[in-house]
């Protein structure tokens, strides 16, 4: 059972989640930097898949969880679930890398604003987590924001929707699979690595790859390993210890940072798009305030119950 928000037991999980979403929020800067020196989205994705195995493997060795990884490959049901989570995270990575290297970081950030609210609904549906009236107000405000975004773009925000759905589904699976975070992540990386290796080798054979053109480019390629694994490990660890509704609240940090990066990169920010994000920000603020008051009330109740009559 997940610890109650505000309890001492939940603090490491909360810190892990905050660190995870800060790293994800700044991730567009990494991909933009790689794109500026010649990497395309698919080459970035291939190196993410390839070098993540090394870092994930080190985490498993440090945690002495190699036995769990081997057990997965002897347990078809668990392997099937992790294969599905691998597909979902690969789709998520691919869309996100493409968006951030094609001047669509703002639309990508909208997807990660949608995702926390989607997590609330999924938490209610699958895990019987409660949403109070303020949570529903937040969801309603965000829905208005998404609608305005579609009007501003002149089409449904497909990037946003795909990112939200793929990552929310990934979170559900990782919460249900009975395996530690590092071990599960290594299995996912092992399943993706052969595809990444084949693509990298093909690029080099065709003379289309840039990863090994210079020491600087090679460093850009290698940094994909820790940049990919560290936030995913933090997410998987915290997701199994926190309610999805709490994860959903903290996740507002990542799209806020992504939004700032998109604006800094000079992406178009029309009045209608500003109005769209304004509704989502208000919704996030409503939910954050409600969550703060709930934690405060829970702490006061605990303090009152501990006092002698």
C-alpha positions as CSV (number, residue, x, y, z in Angstrom):
1,X,0.0,0.0,0.0
2,X,1.3,3.5,-0.8
3,X,2.1,5.6,2.2
4,X,-0.1,8.5,2.9
5,X,1.0,11.9,1.5
6,X,2.8,13.9,4.1
7,X,3.9,10.8,6.1
8,X,7.6,10.3,6.9
9,X,7.6,7.2,4.8
10,X,6.5,9.1,1.7
11,X,9.2,11.7,1.8
12,X,11.9,9.8,-0.2
13,X,9.3,8.9,-2.8
14,X,8.2,12.5,-3.0
15,X,11.7,13.7,-3.4
16,X,12.3,11.1,-6.1
17,X,9.3,12.2,-8.0
18,X,10.3,15.9,-7.8
19,X,13.8,15.1,-9.1
20,X,12.4,12.9,-11.9
21,X,10.0,15.6,-13.2
22,X,12.7,18.3,-13.0
23,X,15.0,16.2,-15.2
24,X,12.1,15.5,-17.6
25,X,11.2,19.2,-17.8
26,X,14.7,20.1,-18.9
27,X,15.1,17.2,-21.3
28,X,14.2,19.3,-24.4
29,X,17.5,21.2,-24.0
30,X,19.4,17.9,-24.4
31,X,17.6,17.0,-27.6
32,X,17.8,20.5,-29.0
33,X,21.5,20.5,-28.4
34,X,21.9,17.2,-30.2
35,X,19.8,18.3,-33.1
36,X,21.9,21.4,-33.5
37,X,25.0,19.3,-34.1
38,X,23.3,17.1,-36.7
39,X,21.4,14.4,-34.9
40,X,17.9,13.6,-36.2
41,X,15.1,12.3,-34.0
42,X,15.6,8.7,-34.9
43,X,19.3,8.7,-34.3
44,X,18.7,10.3,-30.9
45,X,16.1,7.6,-30.1
46,X,18.5,4.8,-31.2
47,X,21.2,6.1,-28.9
48,X,18.8,6.4,-26.0
49,X,17.8,2.8,-26.4
50,X,21.4,1.6,-26.8
51,X,23.3,3.5,-24.1
52,X,20.5,3.3,-21.5
53,X,21.3,-0.5,-21.1
54,X,24.7,0.3,-19.7
55,X,23.4,2.7,-17.1
56,X,20.4,0.5,-16.2
57,X,22.7,-2.5,-15.9
58,X,24.9,-0.6,-13.4
59,X,21.9,0.3,-11.3
60,X,20.8,-3.3,-11.2
61,X,24.3,-4.4,-10.2
62,X,24.5,-1.8,-7.4
63,X,21.0,-2.9,-6.1
64,X,22.0,-6.6,-6.5
65,X,18.8,-7.3,-8.4
66,X,20.2,-9.4,-11.2
67,X,18.2,-12.3,-10.0
68,X,15.0,-10.4,-10.6
69,X,16.0,-9.6,-14.2
70,X,16.7,-13.3,-14.9
71,X,13.4,-14.3,-13.3
72,X,11.5,-12.0,-15.6
73,X,12.7,-14.0,-18.6
74,X,11.5,-17.2,-16.9
75,X,8.1,-15.7,-16.2
76,X,6.1,-15.2,-19.4
77,X,3.3,-13.2,-17.9
78,X,5.7,-10.6,-16.3
79,X,7.8,-10.5,-19.5
80,X,4.6,-9.9,-21.5
81,X,3.6,-6.9,-19.3
82,X,7.1,-5.5,-19.5
83,X,7.1,-6.0,-23.3
84,X,4.0,-3.9,-23.4
85,X,5.4,-1.2,-21.2
86,X,8.5,-1.2,-23.5
87,X,6.4,-0.5,-26.5
88,X,4.6,2.3,-24.7
89,X,7.8,4.0,-23.5
90,X,9.4,3.7,-27.0
91,X,6.3,5.4,-28.5
92,X,6.5,8.1,-25.9
93,X,10.2,8.6,-26.4
94,X,9.9,8.8,-30.2
95,X,7.0,11.3,-30.2
96,X,8.7,13.5,-27.6
97,X,12.1,13.5,-29.3
98,X,10.5,14.4,-32.6
99,X,8.4,17.1,-31.1
100,X,11.3,18.8,-29.3
101,X,13.5,18.8,-32.4
102,X,10.7,20.1,-34.7
103,X,9.7,23.2,-32.8
104,X,6.7,21.5,-31.1
105,X,7.9,21.7,-27.5
106,X,4.9,23.7,-26.4
107,X,2.5,21.1,-27.8
108,X,4.6,18.4,-26.1
109,X,4.4,20.3,-22.8
110,X,0.6,20.4,-23.2
111,X,0.6,16.6,-23.3
112,X,2.4,16.4,-20.0
113,X,-0.2,18.8,-18.5
114,X,-2.9,16.5,-19.7
115,X,-1.1,13.4,-18.3
116,X,-1.4,14.3,-14.6
117,X,-5.2,14.8,-15.0
118,X,-5.5,11.6,-16.9
119,X,-3.6,9.9,-14.1
120,X,-6.3,11.2,-11.6
121,X,-9.0,9.6,-13.7
122,X,-7.1,6.3,-14.1
123,X,-6.4,6.3,-10.4
124,X,-10.1,6.6,-9.7
125,X,-11.0,4.0,-12.2
126,X,-8.4,1.3,-11.6
127,X,-7.1,1.9,-8.1
128,X,-10.2,3.4,-6.4
129,X,-8.3,6.6,-5.5
130,X,-10.7,9.4,-4.6
131,X,-11.0,12.7,-6.4
132,X,-12.7,15.5,-4.5
133,X,-14.7,18.3,-6.1
134,X,-11.7,20.5,-6.5
135,X,-9.9,17.7,-8.4
136,X,-12.9,17.6,-10.8
137,X,-12.8,21.4,-11.2
138,X,-9.1,21.1,-12.1
139,X,-9.9,18.4,-14.7
140,X,-12.7,20.5,-16.1
141,X,-10.5,23.6,-16.4
142,X,-7.8,21.6,-18.2
143,X,-10.3,20.2,-20.6
144,X,-11.2,23.7,-21.6
145,X,-7.6,24.4,-22.1
146,X,-7.1,21.4,-24.3
147,X,-10.1,22.5,-26.4
148,X,-8.7,26.0,-26.8
149,X,-5.4,24.5,-27.8
150,X,-7.1,22.5,-30.6
151,X,-8.7,25.7,-31.8
152,X,-5.4,27.5,-31.8
153,X,-3.7,24.8,-33.7
154,X,-6.5,24.3,-36.2
155,X,-6.5,20.5,-35.4
156,X,-6.6,18.2,-32.4
157,X,-3.3,18.4,-30.5
158,X,-2.2,14.9,-31.5
159,X,1.3,15.1,-30.1
160,X,-0.2,16.1,-26.7
161,X,-2.8,13.4,-26.7
162,X,-0.4,10.6,-27.8
163,X,2.2,11.6,-25.2
164,X,-0.4,11.7,-22.4
165,X,-2.0,8.4,-23.3
166,X,1.2,6.5,-23.8
167,X,2.8,7.7,-20.6
168,X,-0.3,7.3,-18.4
169,X,-0.6,3.7,-19.7
170,X,3.1,3.1,-19.0
171,X,2.6,4.3,-15.4
172,X,-0.3,2.0,-14.8
173,X,1.6,-1.1,-16.0
174,X,4.7,-0.2,-14.0
175,X,2.6,0.2,-10.9
176,X,1.1,-3.2,-11.4
177,X,4.1,-5.3,-12.4
178,X,5.6,-7.0,-9.4
179,X,9.3,-6.1,-9.9
180,X,11.6,-3.5,-8.5
181,X,12.1,-0.3,-10.4
182,X,15.7,-0.8,-11.5
183,X,15.2,-4.5,-12.6
184,X,12.1,-3.7,-14.6
185,X,13.8,-0.7,-16.3
186,X,16.8,-2.9,-17.3
187,X,14.4,-5.5,-18.9
188,X,12.8,-2.7,-20.9
189,X,16.2,-1.4,-22.0
190,X,17.3,-4.9,-23.0
191,X,14.2,-5.3,-25.1
192,X,14.9,-2.0,-26.9
193,X,18.7,-2.2,-27.2
194,X,18.8,-4.6,-30.2
195,X,16.6,-2.2,-32.3
196,X,18.8,0.8,-31.3
197,X,22.0,-1.1,-32.2
198,X,20.7,-2.1,-35.6
199,X,19.7,1.5,-36.4
200,X,23.0,2.9,-35.2
201,X,25.0,0.3,-37.3
202,X,22.8,1.0,-40.3
203,X,23.4,4.8,-40.0
204,X,27.1,4.3,-39.8
205,X,27.1,1.9,-42.8
206,X,25.1,4.4,-44.8
207,X,27.3,7.3,-43.8
208,X,24.2,9.1,-42.3
209,X,25.1,8.9,-38.6
210,X,26.8,11.8,-36.9
211,X,27.4,10.3,-33.4
212,X,31.0,9.3,-34.1
213,X,31.9,12.2,-36.3
214,X,33.7,14.0,-33.4
215,X,34.4,13.4,-29.7
216,X,31.8,16.1,-28.9
217,X,29.1,14.3,-30.9
218,X,30.1,11.0,-29.3
219,X,29.7,12.6,-25.8
220,X,26.2,13.9,-26.9
221,X,25.3,10.3,-27.9
222,X,26.6,8.8,-24.6
223,X,24.9,11.2,-22.4
224,X,21.6,9.8,-23.6
225,X,22.2,6.8,-21.3
226,X,22.1,8.5,-17.9
227,X,19.6,11.2,-19.2
228,X,17.2,8.4,-20.1
229,X,17.7,6.0,-17.2
230,X,17.9,8.3,-14.2
231,X,14.5,10.0,-14.5
232,X,12.8,6.7,-15.5
233,X,14.3,4.9,-12.5
234,X,13.2,7.7,-10.2
235,X,9.7,7.6,-11.7
236,X,9.3,3.8,-11.5
237,X,10.5,3.8,-7.9
238,X,8.2,6.7,-6.8
239,X,5.2,5.4,-8.8
240,X,5.0,2.2,-6.8
241,X,5.1,4.1,-3.5
242,X,2.8,7.0,-4.2
243,X,-0.9,7.2,-5.3
244,X,-1.3,8.1,-8.9
245,X,-3.2,11.2,-7.9
246,X,-0.1,12.4,-6.0
247,X,2.2,11.5,-9.0
248,X,-0.3,13.5,-11.1
249,X,0.1,16.6,-9.0
250,X,3.9,16.6,-8.9
251,X,4.0,16.0,-12.7
252,X,2.9,19.5,-13.3
253,X,6.5,20.5,-12.7
254,X,7.8,18.9,-15.9
255,X,5.5,20.6,-18.4
256,X,6.0,23.9,-16.8
257,X,9.7,23.6,-17.4
258,X,9.1,22.3,-20.9
259,X,6.8,25.2,-21.6
260,X,9.6,27.6,-20.5
261,X,12.1,25.9,-22.7
262,X,9.7,26.1,-25.7
263,X,9.1,29.8,-25.1
264,X,12.9,30.4,-24.7
265,X,13.4,28.5,-28.1
266,X,11.2,31.0,-29.8
267,X,8.1,28.8,-30.6
268,X,5.0,30.6,-31.6
269,X,2.9,31.6,-28.6
270,X,-0.4,33.2,-29.8
271,X,-3.0,34.8,-27.6
272,X,-5.3,31.7,-27.9
273,X,-2.5,29.4,-26.9
274,X,-1.8,31.6,-23.9
275,X,-5.5,31.4,-23.0
276,X,-5.3,27.6,-23.4
277,X,-2.3,27.3,-21.0
278,X,-3.9,29.8,-18.6
279,X,-6.9,27.4,-18.1
280,X,-4.6,24.5,-17.5
281,X,-2.4,26.5,-15.1
282,X,-5.5,27.6,-13.1
283,X,-6.6,24.0,-13.0
284,X,-3.1,22.9,-11.8
285,X,-3.3,25.7,-9.1
286,X,-6.7,24.6,-7.9
287,X,-5.5,21.0,-7.5
288,X,-2.3,22.0,-5.9
289,X,-4.1,24.2,-3.3
290,X,-6.6,21.5,-2.6
291,X,-3.8,18.9,-2.1
292,X,-1.9,21.3,0.2
293,X,-5.0,21.8,2.4
294,X,-5.7,18.1,2.5
295,X,-2.1,17.4,3.7
296,X,-2.4,20.2,6.3
297,X,-5.7,18.8,7.6
298,X,-4.2,15.3,7.8
299,X,-1.2,16.5,9.8
300,X,-3.4,18.4,12.1
301,X,-5.7,15.4,12.7
302,X,-2.6,13.2,13.4
303,X,-1.3,15.8,15.8
304,X,-4.6,16.1,17.6
305,X,-5.0,12.3,17.9
306,X,-1.5,12.1,19.4
307,X,-2.2,14.6,22.2
308,X,-3.4,13.2,25.5
309,X,-7.1,13.7,26.3
